[in-house]
Amino acid sequence: MHTHRNRLAPVVLAIALFTSGCGYNRIQTLDEATSQSKQQISVQLQRRADLIPNLVEVVKGFAAQEAQVFETVAEARAKLAGAAASGDLAQMSAASQQMNGALGRLIAISESYPLLKSNENFLRLQDELAGTENRVAVARTDYNTTVNAYNAYIRKFPQLMTAKVMGMKAREYFELTNAAAAEVPKVDFAPPGGKTP
């Protein structure tokens, strides 16, 4: 029995050295960090989607006749919530862009309703939405940073060989679908043309 352990010890040591030297553990760590960062994007997009109904309800209280805008926002919100739940980066990016456009139209309504612009709930929701937009941007940056570290690591030798054996592939970045999507929706309530009343 003692001799069996003595023979097994070098094998265990060799496996430990191989897995640490070939980057196995580091690949796992980086892959997990990337997955966690991706989850943060989903969480923040879901938080954004959750704020929308409250904002819509406040606006409806002042501008009930804007039914088409409300419908557009509801559709965009449903797509955003579905994309956030799916975790699919392309869907999340497209849905986020669609939500930006819908929110822009919703916020533009406030120009026709001065009482809405000064409503405490509307202003609070506007602040929460702006804060969430910032969190989405931070989560996106953090995710892309972890993807960059992971992708760079698995391209190096000998990790390249380990990644191939493990079936690990480069992760995709969270890219916005066009330059306009990179802009956070403007929620400053200035009238079109940029002049404040």
N, C-alpha and C positions, 0 to 999 in steps of 0.2 A: 504493500500500500504506500509506504514511504517512498519507494523507488518510483512509483507511478506519479506521485506529486513532483518529484525531482525532474522527471521527463516532461511533465506538463508545464512547469514553470518557464522554461525558455520559450515555449510556444506562446504562452500568454504574454510574456514580455515582448516577443516579436510582433504579436498582433497589436499590442499597445503602442509600440514604437512606430509601426507601419501606419496605424490610423492617425497618430499625431503628426508624423512626418509628412503624410500625404495630404494633410489638410482636411481630413474627414470632419473632425469636430468643428473646425472653423467654418466650413461650408454649412454645416447644420446650424451653427449660431447665426451666421449671416442670413441664411434662408429664413430662419424664424424671425429675425429682426425685420426683414423685408415684409413678411406676412403680417406682423404686428403693425407696421407702419401703414400698410395697405388697409388694414382694418380701421385705422384712425381716420382715413379718408372717408370710408363708408359711414363711420359714426358721425362725423361732422356733416356729411351730406344728408344723413337722416335727420340730424338736429335741424338743419336748414329746412328740410321738408316739413318737419313738425311745427316750425314757426309760421309757415305760410297760412294755414287755415285761420289762425288768430288774426293775422294781418288782414286777410280777406274779409273776415267778419267785421272788423272795425271799419274798413273802407265801405263795405255794403251798408253800414249804418248811415253813411252820409251820401252814398252814390249808388243806390240800389239799381238804378237803370243801366248800369254798366255791365250787364249780364254777359256779354260776349267776352269781355276782359276776364271776368271771374271764371268763365268756362275754360279759357285758355290757360289761366293760372292753375286751375284744378287738374287739367290734363298734364301740364308740365310737372306739377307736384307729384302726381301718380307715377309718372315716368322716373322722376328723380328718386322717389322712395323705392321703386322696383329695382332701379339700377344700383342703389346703395346696398340693397339686400342681396343682389346677385354677386357683388364684388367684381364684376366684369369692368375692367378699366375703360374700354371703349364705350360701353353703355353709360358708365358714370360720367365720362367726359361729355358725351353728346347730350345727356339729360341735364347736366349742369349748364351747358350752353343754352339749351332750350329754356331752362328756368330763368336764366339771366334775362332773356328777351321778354318773357312773360312778366317778370317782376318789374322790368323797366316800364312796361305798359301800365301795370297796376300803380306804380309810384307816380307816373305821369298824371293819373287821375286827380291826384291831390292838388294840382294847379288850378283846377276848376272849383275846388271846394276849400275855401280859406279856413273854415271851421275844422275840417279834417286835418289840415296842416298843423293846426295848433292843438289837436286832441292829444291828451297825455298818453293814452294807450297806444295811439299811432306812433308817437315819438319814441315811446319805450320799445315798441316792437321794431321800429326802424333801427334803434341802437343795438338791439339784440341781433337783428339780421346782419348789420354791419360787422358786429363782433364775430358772428358765425362765419361770415365770408372770410374774415382774417384767419380764423381757425382752419378753414378749408385750405387756404393758401399755405399756411404753415404745415399742415398735414401733407399736402402735395409735395412741398419742398423736402420735408423729412423723408417721405417715401422715396422720392427720386434719389436722395442722397444714399439711402440704404441700398437701393437697387444698384447704384453706381459702384458702391463698395463690394457688393456681392458679385456683380458681373465681372468687375476687374479681377477679383480674387480667383474665380473659377476659370479664368482665361490663362492664368500663370501655370507654369510647370513646377511641381508635379500635380498640383491641384486639378489641372485640366484632365489628367488621367482619372483621378478619383471621381471628379464630377461626371465624366462619361460613364464610368462603371455604375455610378449611383443613378444615372439617368437625369442628372440635374442640368437644366438649361438656363440660359440667360433669361432674366426676368424683364418684362416690358416696363417702360416708364409710363407714368401718368401724364400724358400729353393732352393739352387742350386742342380741340379740333381746328381752331383757327385763332388768329391774333385777337379778334374781338372777344373771344371767350376768356382771354387772359385778364380782361378788365373786370374788377369787382363792380357789380351793379351800383350805379350812383344813387345814393339815398340821402342826398343833401336837400332835396325838395326845392332846388332853384328852378325857376321857370326855364323852358327851352330857350336857348340863346345865351344862357349863362348869367343873365342879369337877375339880381335879387330884387324882390319887390320893395 
